[in-house]
Amino acid sequence: MRIRVLTAEDVQRALPMSACIEAMRGAFAQLAAGEVDVPLRTRLVTPDGITLFMPAYLKQNHALGQKIVSVYEQNARRGLPTISAIVILLDATTGRPKAIVDGTALTALRTGAASGLATRLLACPESAVLTLFGAGAQAPAQVEAVLAVRPIREVRILSRSGQLRPPARPGRGHRPPGNYRVRRRRPRPSRPRC
């Protein structure tokens, strides 16, 4: 049996954001039409963390896969990511494994693409300012996706650290591509109001 393994770098090189946005449009359309089988995720709790199993089958695409995500908070002390994920793709006719994909990178792209699609469908065409709440690992893909569908001139980032995490795409610096200005602000502590 031959199984293809795609690293985070492979995923990021192979999937341009515009193609990811279109893939999400197709997946959401299938979901709305009842053409997707997505059972509730299964949780497996261990003394050190939790692992989630999320299978799905898209009937029109004949695509079968399972995402496995582990959340282990103690990994931060070990110098490891607290969240790790893989996606296993299966042949929908035979059930044989076809590929193992870095799920962390794929999730960032998928989540960003969903935001890009929502922006394309719901935001005013002349929108020029993007405000991002949080600057974590998925933030660069969120910015990249919105830039793919709107002429954004300014990105406002509200984060505790005031720093944008490493790029979602290798070789693109800490800023997704685009001609815009980034303003970072730390959230102010809330004050009780009477």
MIZA-183528 format. One record per atom (N, C-alpha, C): residue number from 1; x, y, z; atom name. Coordinates in pm, whole numbers. Layout:
REM residues N
 num     c1     c2     c3 atomo
 NUM      X      Y      Z    CA
...
//
This chain:
REM residues 194
 num     c1     c2     c3 atomo
   1     85   -117      0     N
   1      0      0      0    CA
   1     90    124      0     C
   2     60    217    -91     N
   2    133    343    -98    CA
   2     47    453    -39     C
   3    104    525     57     N
   3     33    635    122    CA
   3    116    761    104     C
   4     54    863     50     N
   4    122    990     30    CA
   4    119   1067    162     C
   5    229   1132    198     N
   5    237   1213    318    CA
   5    263   1358    276     C
   6    174   1447    319     N
   6    187   1589    286    CA
   6    216   1667    413     C
   7    331   1733    415     N
   7    371   1815    529    CA
   7    299   1950    523     C
   8    319   2030    626     N
   8    261   2165    627    CA
   8    308   2244    505     C
   9    436   2233    473     N
   9    491   2305    358    CA
   9    428   2256    227     C
  10    409   2125    215     N
  10    343   2069     96    CA
  10    202   2126     80     C
  11    128   2129    191     N
  11    -10   2180    188    CA
  11    -12   2326    146     C
  12     75   2404    204     N
  12     77   2547    177    CA
  12    119   2580     34     C
  13    212   2500    -21     N
  13    255   2522   -160    CA
  13    149   2478   -260     C
  14     77   2371   -227     N
  14    -15   2310   -323    CA
  14   -150   2378   -332     C
  15   -187   2455   -230     N
  15   -323   2507   -225    CA
  15   -325   2660   -221     C
  16   -341   2724   -338     N
  16   -356   2869   -336    CA
  16   -488   2907   -268     C
  17   -489   3021   -201     N
  17   -607   3061   -124    CA
  17   -732   3070   -211     C
  18   -719   3119   -334     N
  18   -838   3130   -420    CA
  18   -899   2992   -444     C
  19   -817   2890   -462     N
  19   -868   2754   -481    CA
  19   -932   2701   -352     C
  20   -875   2736   -239     N
  20   -932   2694   -109    CA
  20  -1070   2757    -89     C
  21  -1084   2883   -127     N
  21  -1213   2951   -113    CA
  21  -1318   2882   -200     C
  22  -1282   2848   -321     N
  22  -1376   2779   -410    CA
  22  -1410   2639   -357     C
  23  -1311   2571   -300     N
  23  -1337   2438   -242    CA
  23  -1435   2449   -125     C
  24  -1421   2553    -45     N
  24  -1514   2573     66    CA
  24  -1655   2605     16     C
  25  -1664   2682    -94     N
  25  -1794   2712   -153    CA
  25  -1863   2581   -193     C
  26  -1789   2494   -258     N
  26  -1845   2366   -300    CA
  26  -1883   2278   -182     C
  27  -1799   2274    -79     N
  27  -1828   2192     39    CA
  27  -1951   2243    113     C
  28  -1962   2376    129     N
  28  -2080   2431    196    CA
  28  -2207   2407    116     C
  29  -2197   2415    -17     N
  29  -2313   2389   -102    CA
  29  -2359   2244    -86     C
  30  -2263   2151    -82     N
  30  -2298   2010    -61    CA
  30  -2360   1989     78     C
  31  -2305   2056    178     N
  31  -2359   2044    313    CA
  31  -2503   2094    317     C
  32  -2528   2210    255     N
  32  -2663   2266    253    CA
  32  -2761   2177    178     C
  33  -2711   2102     80     N
  33  -2796   2013      0    CA
  33  -2813   1875     64     C
  34  -2754   1856    181     N
  34  -2764   1727    249    CA
  34  -2678   1619    184     C
  35  -2575   1660    112     N
  35  -2487   1566     41    CA
  35  -2358   1537    116     C
  36  -2355   1570    245     N
  36  -2236   1547    326    CA
  36  -2276   1468    450     C
  37  -2201   1367    479     N
  37  -2222   1290    603    CA
  37  -2111   1330    700     C
  38  -2149   1403    804     N
  38  -2053   1451    905    CA
  38  -2105   1411   1042     C
  39  -2070   1292   1090     N
  39  -2115   1253   1224    CA
  39  -2057   1344   1332     C
  40  -2120   1344   1447     N
  40  -2065   1420   1559    CA
  40  -1924   1370   1590     C
  41  -1838   1463   1629     N
  41  -1702   1420   1658    CA
  41  -1699   1335   1784     C
  42  -1605   1244   1785     N
  42  -1585   1156   1900    CA
  42  -1470   1211   1982     C
  43  -1488   1213   2113     N
  43  -1385   1263   2206    CA
  43  -1323   1146   2279     C
  44  -1192   1149   2293     N
  44  -1120   1051   2373    CA
  44  -1035   1129   2472     C
  45  -1069   1118   2599     N
  45   -998   1193   2703    CA
  45   -895   1103   2768     C
  46   -772   1155   2780     N
  46   -665   1085   2850    CA
  46   -626   1170   2971     C
  47   -543   1119   3059     N
  47   -503   1202   3175    CA
  47   -431   1331   3135     C
  48   -370   1333   3016     N
  48   -291   1449   2976    CA
  48   -357   1540   2874     C
  49   -468   1497   2815     N
  49   -529   1581   2712    CA
  49   -652   1517   2653     C
  50   -689   1566   2536     N
  50   -808   1518   2468    CA
  50   -776   1501   2319     C
  51   -830   1398   2260     N
  51   -817   1377   2116    CA
  51   -956   1369   2056     C
  52   -975   1440   1946     N
  52  -1104   1446   1878    CA
  52  -1093   1378   1741     C
  53  -1194   1298   1707     N
  53  -1198   1227   1579    CA
  53  -1317   1280   1500     C
  54  -1290   1331   1379     N
  54  -1394   1397   1300    CA
  54  -1396   1342   1158     C
  55  -1478   1239   1132     N
  55  -1488   1185    997    CA
  55  -1587   1264    911     C
  56  -1571   1254    779     N
  56  -1665   1317    687    CA
  56  -1660   1247    552     C
  57  -1775   1252    485     N
  57  -1786   1198    349    CA
  57  -1866   1297    265     C
  58  -1808   1345    155     N
  58  -1876   1435     62    CA
  58  -1920   1350    -57     C
  59  -2052   1334    -72     N
  59  -2106   1243   -173    CA
  59  -2073   1286   -316     C
  60  -2088   1415   -347     N
  60  -2063   1461   -484    CA
  60  -1917   1445   -523     C
  61  -1827   1472   -431     N
  61  -1684   1460   -458    CA
  61  -1634   1316   -440     C
  62  -1716   1234   -377     N
  62  -1676   1098   -343    CA
  62  -1546   1103   -260     C
  63  -1545   1197   -163     N
  63  -1427   1222    -80    CA
  63  -1455   1173     62     C
  64  -1362   1095    115     N
  64  -1376   1035    247    CA
  64  -1250   1066    327     C
  65  -1268   1115    450     N
  65  -1152   1145    532    CA
  65  -1187   1156    678     C
  66  -1081   1166    757     N
  66  -1098   1184    901    CA
  66   -989   1276    952     C
  67  -1031   1375   1029     N
  67   -937   1465   1096    CA
  67   -923   1418   1240     C
  68   -800   1414   1286     N
  68   -771   1377   1425    CA
  68   -696   1494   1486     C
  69   -752   1550   1593     N
  69   -693   1666   1660    CA
  69   -669   1632   1806     C
  70   -548   1657   1852     N
  70   -515   1638   1994    CA
  70   -486   1772   2058     C
  71   -541   1792   2177     N
  71   -518   1915   2253    CA
  71   -456   1874   2386     C
  72   -329   1907   2402     N
  72   -253   1872   2521    CA
  72   -188   2000   2575     C
  73   -253   2062   2671     N
  73   -208   2191   2723    CA
  73    -67   2185   2782     C
  74    -29   2072   2840     N
  74    103   2059   2902    CA
  74    216   2063   2800     C
  75    184   2046   2672     N
  75    288   2048   2569    CA
  75    361   2182   2564     C
  76    295   2290   2605     N
  76    360   2421   2604    CA
  76    486   2418   2691     C
  77    480   2349   2803     N
  77    597   2337   2891    CA
  77    707   2251   2830     C
  78    669   2167   2737     N
  78    765   2079   2669    CA
  78    822   2143   2543     C
  79    776   2265   2513     N
  79    821   2331   2392    CA
  79    753   2276   2267     C
  80    637   2213   2285     N
  80    561   2155   2174    CA
  80    429   2230   2157     C
  81    371   2225   2037     N
  81    240   2288   2018    CA
  81    136   2220   2107     C
  82     41   2297   2159     N
  82    -65   2239   2241    CA
  82   -169   2169   2156     C
  83   -181   2209   2029     N
  83   -277   2146   1938    CA
  83   -202   2087   1820     C
  84   -227   1959   1794     N
  84   -168   1890   1678    CA
  84   -281   1823   1602     C
  85   -267   1816   1469     N
  85   -374   1755   1390    CA
  85   -318   1688   1265     C
  86   -385   1582   1223     N
  86   -360   1520   1094    CA
  86   -495   1493   1028     C
  87   -492   1481    897     N
  87   -610   1441    822    CA
  87   -571   1316    744     C
  88   -653   1215    754     N
  88   -631   1091    680    CA
  88   -734   1086    568     C
  89   -689   1078    444     N
  89   -778   1067    330    CA
  89   -784    922    287     C
  90   -906    875    260     N
  90   -928    736    223    CA
  90   -991    726     84     C
  91   -965    619     16     N
  91  -1033    592   -110    CA
  91  -1177    557    -75     C
  92  -1273    634   -124     N
  92  -1413    614    -86    CA
  92  -1473    487   -144     C
  93  -1409    426   -242     N
  93  -1458    302   -301    CA
  93  -1404    180   -227     C
  94  -1276    186   -190     N
  94  -1212     69   -127    CA
  94  -1189     86     22     C
  95  -1190    211     72     N
  95  -1162    236    213    CA
  95  -1014    237    246     C
  96   -929    217    147     N
  96   -784    213    171    CA
  96   -729    355    189     C
  97   -635    370    282     N
  97   -574    502    303    CA
  97   -501    549    177     C
  98   -520    677    144     N
  98   -453    738     29    CA
  98   -347    838     71     C
  99   -375    915    177     N
  99   -282   1020    216    CA
  99   -297   1055    363     C
 100   -188   1103    418     N
 100   -186   1161    553    CA
 100   -139   1305    534     C
 101   -221   1399    582     N
 101   -197   1541    557    CA
 101   -180   1613    690     C
 102    -86   1708    694     N
 102    -70   1791    813    CA
 102   -201   1865    837     C
 103   -270   1829    942     N
 103   -401   1886    970    CA
 103   -398   2026   1027     C
 104   -289   2063   1090     N
 104   -280   2197   1146    CA
 104   -274   2300   1033     C
 105   -190   2275    934     N
 105   -181   2367    820    CA
 105   -309   2366    738     C
 106   -366   2247    717     N
 106   -489   2237    639    CA
 106   -604   2309    709     C
 107   -611   2297    841     N
 107   -717   2364    918    CA
 107   -705   2515    908     C
 108   -582   2567    916     N
 108   -563   2712    904    CA
 108   -611   2761    767     C
 109   -575   2688    662     N
 109   -619   2727    528    CA
 109   -770   2717    513     C
 110   -827   2607    563     N
 110   -971   2586    551    CA
 110  -1048   2693    628     C
 111  -1004   2725    748     N
 111  -1071   2826    829    CA
 111  -1058   2964    764     C
 112   -940   2995    713     N
 112   -920   3121    642    CA
 112  -1008   3128    518     C
 113  -1014   3017    443     N
 113  -1095   3014    321    CA
 113  -1243   3033    352     C
 114  -1290   2977    462     N
 114  -1430   2997    502    CA
 114  -1454   3145    531     C
 115  -1359   3211    594     N
 115  -1372   3355    620    CA
 115  -1369   3434    490     C
 116  -1282   3392    398     N
 116  -1276   3459    268    CA
 116  -1407   3444    192     C
 117  -1465   3325    196     N
 117  -1593   3303    129    CA
 117  -1704   3387    193     C
 118  -1709   3388    326     N
 118  -1810   3469    395    CA
 118  -1792   3616    361     C
 119  -1669   3661    354     N
 119  -1642   3801    320    CA
 119  -1689   3830    178     C
 120  -1658   3739     85     N
 120  -1701   3758    -55    CA
 120  -1853   3766    -67     C
 121  -1923   3684     10     N
 121  -2068   3677     -1    CA
 121  -2141   3784     81     C
 122  -2082   3827    192     N
 122  -2156   3910    286    CA
 122  -2103   4052    306     C
 123  -1975   4075    282     N
 123  -1918   4207    309    CA
 123  -1943   4301    191     C
 124  -1952   4428    220     N
 124  -1968   4528    115    CA
 124  -1848   4521     20     C
 125  -1872   4531   -110     N
 125  -1762   4521   -207    CA
 125  -1652   4625   -185     C
 126  -1689   4741   -131     N
 126  -1589   4846   -111    CA
 126  -1521   4840     26     C
 127  -1544   4736    102     N
 127  -1482   4723    235    CA
 127  -1330   4739    222     C
 128  -1273   4820    312     N
 128  -1131   4849    303    CA
 128  -1056   4823    433     C
 129  -1128   4796    543     N
 129  -1065   4774    673    CA
 129  -1105   4636    724     C
 130  -1005   4559    766     N
 130  -1027   4429    827    CA
 130   -982   4438    972     C
 131  -1068   4401   1064     N
 131  -1031   4395   1206    CA
 131  -1026   4250   1246     C
 132   -913   4211   1302     N
 132   -890   4072   1341    CA
 132   -880   4066   1493     C
 133   -960   3984   1554     N
 133   -955   3965   1699    CA
 133   -869   3843   1726     C
 134   -748   3867   1772     N
 134   -653   3759   1797    CA
 134   -551   3751   1685     C
 135   -430   3715   1721     N
 135   -321   3708   1624    CA
 135   -251   3573   1633     C
 136   -329   3468   1657     N
 136   -272   3335   1673    CA
 136   -232   3271   1542     C
 137   -214   3141   1546     N
 137   -161   3065   1433    CA
 137   -248   3076   1307     C
 138   -378   3095   1322     N
 138   -465   3102   1205    CA
 138   -480   3244   1149     C
 139   -431   3343   1220     N
 139   -449   3482   1178    CA
 139   -394   3513   1039     C
 140   -273   3471   1004     N
 140   -223   3504    870    CA
 140   -312   3449    758     C
 141   -365   3328    773     N
 141   -454   3272    671    CA
 141   -585   3349    664     C
 142   -633   3398    777     N
 142   -755   3479    778    CA
 142   -733   3607    697     C
 143   -621   3672    721     N
 143   -590   3796    649    CA
 143   -573   3766    500     C
 144   -497   3662    468     N
 144   -474   3626    328    CA
 144   -605   3601    254     C
 145   -698   3533    318     N
 145   -825   3500    254    CA
 145   -909   3624    228     C
 146   -915   3714    324     N
 146   -994   3836    304    CA
 146   -928   3924    197     C
 147   -794   3928    197     N
 147   -725   4005     93    CA
 147   -750   3947    -46     C
 148   -780   3818    -54     N
 148   -806   3755   -184    CA
 148   -940   3798   -243     C
 149  -1031   3851   -159     N
 149  -1165   3883   -209    CA
 149  -1205   4030   -192     C
 150  -1128   4109   -120     N
 150  -1159   4249    -98    CA
 150  -1033   4335   -105     C
 151  -1046   4460   -151     N
 151   -930   4550   -161    CA
 151   -898   4615    -25     C
 152   -854   4536     68     N
 152   -828   4583    205    CA
 152   -705   4675    204     C
 153   -720   4791    267     N
 153   -609   4886    279    CA
 153   -551   4889    420     C
 154   -630   4846    518     N
 154   -582   4851    656    CA
 154   -630   4726    730     C
 155   -538   4666    805     N
 155   -571   4552    890    CA
 155   -546   4593   1034     C
 156   -649   4584   1115     N
 156   -637   4615   1258    CA
 156   -636   4483   1334     C
 157   -534   4464   1414     N
 157   -521   4339   1488    CA
 157   -528   4370   1637     C
 158   -626   4310   1703     N
 158   -638   4322   1848    CA
 158   -588   4192   1908     C
 159   -480   4201   1983     N
 159   -427   4080   2045    CA
 159   -357   4114   2175     C
 160   -352   4016   2262     N
 160   -284   4038   2389    CA
 160   -136   4065   2369     C
 161    -74   3994   2275     N
 161     70   4011   2254    CA
 161    102   4128   2162     C
 162      8   4166   2076     N
 162     35   4270   1979    CA
 162    120   4221   1863     C
 163    146   4089   1858     N
 163    230   4031   1753    CA
 163    150   3934   1668     C
 164    177   3937   1539     N
 164    117   3840   1448    CA
 164    205   3715   1450     C
 165    144   3599   1467     N
 165    218   3473   1471    CA
 165    292   3449   1341     C
 166    379   3348   1337     N
 166    451   3318   1213    CA
 166    355   3298   1096     C
 167    405   3319    975     N
 167    318   3318    859    CA
 167    254   3183    834     C
 168    134   3187    773     N
 168     66   3064    735    CA
 168    135   3002    614     C
 169    204   3081    538     N
 169    270   3033    417    CA
 169    420   3059    426     C
 170    503   2959    402     N
 170    648   2980    410    CA
 170    696   3083    308     C
 171    798   3158    347     N
 171    859   3252    254    CA
 171    782   3380    232     C
 172    679   3404    310     N
 172    599   3525    289    CA
 172    614   3624    404     C
 173    714   3604    490     N
 173    732   3696    601    CA
 173    619   3683    701     C
 174    610   3779    791     N
 174    506   3774    892    CA
 174    377   3839    845     C
 175    376   3895    726     N
 175    256   3958    673    CA
 175    212   3883    548     C
 176     86   3844    545     N
 176     37   3787    419    CA
 176     52   3890    308     C
 177     60   3844    182     N
 177     82   3939     72    CA
 177    -31   4040     60     C
 178      4   4159     18     N
 178    -97   4263     -1    CA
 178    -37   4399     26     C
 179   -104   4501    -18     N
 179    -60   4637      2    CA
 179   -154   4701    104     C
 180   -116   4697    230     N
 180   -202   4748    335    CA
 180   -117   4785    457     C
 181   -180   4850    550     N
 181   -114   4894    673    CA
 181   -171   4814    789     C
 182    -84   4765    877     N
 182   -128   4688    993    CA
 182   -119   4776   1118     C
 183   -227   4782   1193     N
 183   -228   4850   1321    CA
 183   -256   4747   1428     C
 184   -169   4739   1527     N
 184   -189   4643   1634    CA
 184   -228   4717   1761     C
 185   -324   4661   1831     N
 185   -367   4720   1958    CA
 185   -387   4609   2058     C
 186   -347   4637   2180     N
 186   -377   4545   2288    CA
 186   -516   4579   2341     C
 187   -596   4477   2369     N
 187   -728   4508   2425    CA
 187   -714   4575   2561     C
 188   -802   4669   2587     N
 188   -803   4736   2717    CA
 188   -883   4651   2815     C
 189   -840   4650   2942     N
 189   -921   4577   3040    CA
 189  -1060   4639   3049     C
 190  -1160   4555   3061     N
 190  -1295   4609   3070    CA
 190  -1320   4664   3210     C
 191  -1398   4769   3216     N
 191  -1435   4830   3343    CA
 191  -1583   4807   3364     C
 192  -1620   4769   3483     N
 192  -1764   4749   3508    CA
 192  -1839   4879   3491     C
 193  -1955   4872   3430     N
 193  -2041   4990   3413    CA
 193  -2171   4967   3486     C
 194  -2220   5074   3547     N
 194  -2347   5065   3620    CA
 194  -2454   5142   3547     C
//
